[in-house]
Amino acid sequence: MSKIVSIKAYPTSFPVPKDGGVSLGVGRAVKRDAVVVKVTTEDGLVGWGESHHGRAHTAVAALLETTLSRLVTGMDATDTVGVWNRIYRNQLASHGMGAGCALAMSGLDMALWDIRGKATGWPLYKLLGGAARPVPAYAGGVALGYQPPEELVEEARPHLEAGYRALKLRIGDTVRNDIGRMEAIRSAFGEEIDILADANTAYRLEDVRRVLPAMDRLGMGWLEEPFPPHDRRAYAQARSYGHTPLAVGENHFTRFEFTPLLDDGAIGIWQPDLSKCGGITEALRIAAIASAHKIPIHPHSSMTGLNQAASIHFLCAIDNAGYFEADVSRGNLFRDALVSEPWRIGGDGCVRPLERPGIGVEVDEDFLKAHPAIEGPGYV
């Protein structure tokens, strides 16, 4: 057995230059935050994971280093199900802190899977029962935001030239402007690419009633999070407004929040985030539930290359895998400087899993020391 002896959480941030902050439905980005989790075992193995910051990165890190650490230190690091169950029984199910606990335990679980891979010498996809295969990717992340249609076309062009065959646009501005941008992309690049759209919870029912027919006409792949995740009644009503699938999941925590979506019958695409939903252990359960109902999984990808690389491994190991969300945002230090290269787009529009043991990325601890947490809102 290899027992857990240390859990360290690093809340980290970097400012986004004023001319580099893309506008989304939740505002203009002014900084980027992350929580990086380091787990060490008694025999010296080190695993790394990412907990989504939840706009409360120092609080998520504190929860990891206090309550969760005291619950699981001394447990077998390979017992991912046992660790998950202990946290669920003693914190998540019984004492609240629902979203915060799910965020925190996600990074811990990811780090434990990294340790399992390093202990066996296997890359994560093999441990999960998968195979190294090409995974289709779309250009997304914090990019392709609100801007005049002609500028959006020029931003999209190099991504398509790099190999991407799908793009995700940020909508939630005004319906007229959103439709104009979608039309511009379709007109510029034709029917050969898949165009997706994310409203970042900025729409009203009336907006969706107006936008979905246009999305149907343009052959859009999905409309992501037009409403907050708890607004199930709005999703059920909006489903009748068009044929473009509705997508949710990045803000749903654990299988217990995904399962009710089956009863609603409104959501055609699930998007769990490995750094938010409860970790890799829980994402596998969510994917299995979705598979039984022929629902595809297109995971939401978060801030750092840890989550991104792990998401590719995960997609290689499930039978209902969809797109990998490739963060093509400009100047993401969490992708380009915090870790070694997490993925690379191929000329076929696909990414492939890393072959090194575990998640397969190396973490620069000096970067974490040089980029301490910045408090305050991430969008204005």
Salt bridges, closest charged atoms under 4 A:
ASP33 OD2 - LYS31 NZ 3.11
ASP33 OD2 - ARG55 NH1 3.17
ASP33 OD1 - HIS57 NE2 3.47
GLU65 OE2 - LYS8 NZ 3.50
ASP114 OD2 - LYS118 NZ 3.04
GLU154 OE2 - ARG157 NH2 3.17
GLU155 OE2 - ARG330 NH1 3.69
ASP173 OD2 - ARG181 NH2 2.94
ASP178 OD1 - ARG181 NH1 3.45
GLU183 OE2 - ARG217 NH2 2.95
ASP198 OD2 - LYS168 NZ 3.73
ASP198 OD2 - ARG170 NH1 2.97
GLU206 OE2 - ARG209 NH2 2.55
ASP207 OD1 - ARG204 NH2 3.01
GLU224 OE1 - LYS168 NZ 2.95
GLU250 OE1 - HIS300 NE2 3.29
ASP264 OD2 - ARG232 NE 2.75
ASP273 OD2 - HIS300 ND1 2.58
GLU282 OE1 - ARG255 NH1 2.68
GLU282 OE1 - ARG285 NH1 2.73
GLU325 OE2 - LYS168 NZ 3.17
ASP327 OD2 - ARG32 NH2 3.56
ASP327 OD1 - ARG335 NH1 3.77
ASP336 OD1 - ARG335 NE 2.68
GLU341 OE1 - ARG344 NH2 2.76
ASP348 OD2 - ARG352 NH2 2.74
GLU365 OE1 - LYS38 NZ 3.19
